[in-house]
Amino acid sequence: MIDGPPRIFDARARGLHRARAQAIGGDAFLRREAAEGIAERLSAVRRTFPHGLDLDAALGEGERVAADSAEYDLVTSILSLHAVNDLPGVLVQARRALKPDGLFLAALFGGETLTELRQSLAAAEIEVLGGVSPRVAPFADVRDLGGLLQRAGFALPVADVERTVVRYGDLGQLIRDLRAMGETNALVERDRKPMQRRMLAAAAAHYAAHFADPDGKLRATFDIVYLTGWAPDDSQQQPLKPGSAKTRLAEALGTEERSAGDRTPKR
């Protein structure tokens, strides 16, 4: 019997990868882009948030938020939530950490992120080893992430995605960037042995054959999904109950109302 959510990610390996990335000190351009996206969305809100929580720092390896209930005006996360094992549970904890009418803002990888690398590694492993092992983490669809916000009890939930396509001179450059961002393979079921040179060469050949621009540069897709939600509060706008509208739709649109069965224009 499984106790709790399935373990997809190795939290210890993830922590080591992040520590190595910090030591490398590479160009964290995607993290900057995500932070700018969060700041842009926050600037559109006409209010201040005196007491905020960095969810990434508050989450421990057990994925529990180190915070008392309902004490924060703002909870944010930047490029971490795509690698937690219990995302629905973390979102519920984030909502509970917010005061009524508090704001949750997060950016995480989703959608078609690294689809080119995933396909190329799978093709290479089949060619060289005759099978496939997990090498690129699964990423949630933007619609599924929006649904998780609703399930977690957020009011006015919004999930939107912004795509960045980065071009690389070779596959090695992409892997070095992923290492510098702490985004290399931390899956529990990953192959712990170093990748064979034959397989790396096969992956590079597949990548170049299927995902290169005319100038030979390799494309890598990164979809950053932004999640926005509010802790429920009576002051927020509420949807009208069905049948409670005071004005008929036809009047609001300035058109003539006809029954659904009347599809011929009046003469």
SVG drawing of the C-alpha trace seen along z (x, -y; Angstrom):
<svg xmlns="http://www.w3.org/2000/svg" viewBox="-40 -50 72 54">
<polyline fill="none" stroke="black" stroke-width="0.4" points="0.0,0.0 1.4,-3.4 1.5,-6.0 1.0,-9.5 1.8,-10.7 4.1,-8.8 7.8,-9.7 8.7,-11.0 11.6,-13.2 14.6,-12.5 14.6,-15.6 18.2,-14.9 19.5,-14.8 17.5,-17.9 19.1,-19.7 22.6,-18.6 21.9,-19.7 20.7,-23.2 23.8,-23.5 26.1,-22.6 24.4,-25.1 24.9,-27.8 28.6,-26.9 28.9,-26.9 27.4,-30.4 26.3,-30.1 23.9,-32.3 20.5,-31.7 18.7,-33.5 15.5,-31.5 15.2,-32.1 15.6,-35.9 12.9,-35.7 10.6,-33.9 11.3,-36.5 10.6,-39.3 7.3,-37.6 6.3,-37.4 7.3,-41.0 5.2,-42.1 2.1,-40.4 2.6,-41.7 3.0,-45.3 -0.5,-45.1 -2.0,-44.6 -2.8,-48.0 -1.9,-47.2 1.0,-46.4 2.0,-43.1 3.8,-43.8 4.3,-40.2 5.5,-37.8 6.7,-34.2 9.3,-32.7 7.7,-29.2 10.9,-27.7 12.9,-28.5 10.0,-27.5 9.6,-24.0 11.6,-21.3 12.5,-17.9 9.2,-16.5 7.5,-19.2 5.9,-20.8 5.6,-24.6 7.4,-26.0 4.7,-28.5 1.8,-29.0 -1.7,-29.2 -3.0,-32.4 -0.2,-34.8 1.1,-36.0 -0.2,-38.6 1.8,-37.1 3.3,-33.7 5.7,-33.3 7.6,-30.5 10.1,-30.8 11.0,-27.6 10.7,-25.0 7.2,-23.6 7.6,-21.5 9.9,-19.2 7.8,-18.5 6.2,-15.2 2.9,-16.4 2.1,-19.6 -1.6,-19.5 -0.7,-19.3 1.9,-22.1 -0.7,-24.4 -3.2,-23.7 -0.5,-24.6 0.3,-27.8 -3.4,-28.8 -3.6,-28.0 -0.5,-30.2 -2.2,-33.2 -4.4,-35.7 -7.9,-36.2 -7.5,-38.0 -3.8,-37.2 -2.1,-36.5 -0.2,-33.4 2.1,-33.8 4.3,-31.1 6.3,-30.3 7.2,-26.8 8.3,-24.8 5.4,-23.0 3.9,-22.2 6.4,-21.3 9.5,-22.1 12.6,-20.2 10.4,-18.1 13.3,-18.0 15.7,-16.6 13.2,-14.1 12.5,-12.8 16.2,-12.7 17.3,-10.8 14.5,-8.3 15.4,-7.6 19.1,-7.2 18.4,-4.9 16.2,-2.7 18.9,-2.6 21.8,-1.9 20.2,0.0 17.0,1.3 14.8,-0.4 13.9,-3.6 14.5,-4.9 13.3,-8.2 15.8,-11.0 13.6,-14.1 11.1,-15.0 7.4,-15.1 5.8,-18.6 2.2,-19.4 -0.1,-21.0 -1.2,-24.6 -4.9,-23.5 -4.1,-20.8 -2.2,-23.3 -5.2,-25.7 -7.4,-22.9 -5.0,-22.2 -5.4,-25.9 -9.1,-25.4 -8.8,-22.1 -6.6,-23.8 -9.3,-26.3 -7.9,-29.5 -10.3,-32.2 -10.0,-33.8 -7.4,-31.2 -5.4,-32.0 -2.8,-29.9 -1.0,-31.2 2.1,-30.1 5.0,-32.0 7.3,-30.1 11.0,-30.7 12.9,-28.9 16.7,-28.9 19.2,-28.1 22.4,-26.2 25.5,-25.4 25.4,-21.8 23.8,-19.4 26.6,-19.9 25.8,-23.6 22.2,-22.7 23.3,-20.2 25.7,-22.6 23.0,-25.2 20.7,-22.7 23.5,-21.8 24.0,-25.5 20.3,-25.9 20.1,-22.8 17.7,-21.2 19.5,-17.9 17.9,-14.5 16.6,-14.1 14.0,-11.4 13.8,-8.6 13.9,-6.0 16.8,-7.5 19.7,-5.4 22.5,-6.1 25.3,-5.1 27.0,-7.8 25.6,-8.1 27.5,-6.0 29.3,-8.0 27.6,-6.0 24.2,-7.0 25.2,-10.7 26.4,-10.7 23.2,-9.1 21.1,-11.6 23.1,-14.5 22.6,-13.0 18.8,-12.7 18.6,-16.2 20.5,-17.7 18.4,-15.7 15.0,-16.7 15.4,-20.0 18.0,-22.1 17.4,-25.4 18.8,-25.9 21.9,-27.5 22.6,-24.3 21.6,-25.8 19.6,-23.4 16.2,-24.5 15.2,-23.9 11.7,-24.8 11.0,-26.1 7.4,-26.8 7.1,-28.8 3.6,-28.5 2.5,-31.4 0.0,-30.5 -2.1,-33.3 -4.7,-32.7 -6.2,-34.5 -7.1,-33.2 -10.9,-33.5 -12.4,-36.6 -15.9,-38.0 -14.7,-41.3 -13.8,-39.6 -16.0,-39.7 -18.4,-36.7 -19.9,-35.1 -23.7,-35.6 -25.9,-32.7 -27.6,-31.2 -30.9,-33.1 -30.0,-36.1 -29.2,-38.5 -31.3,-41.7 -30.8,-42.4 -31.3,-40.0 -28.2,-39.2 -29.9,-40.4 -30.5,-43.8 -26.9,-44.1 -25.7,-43.3 -28.2,-45.5 -29.6,-42.6 -33.0,-41.0 -33.6,-37.9 -34.8,-34.8 -35.5,-31.2 -32.9,-28.6 -35.0,-27.0 -35.4,-30.2 -32.4,-30.3 -33.8,-32.1 -33.5,-35.9 -36.7,-37.9 -37.8,-39.6"/>
</svg>
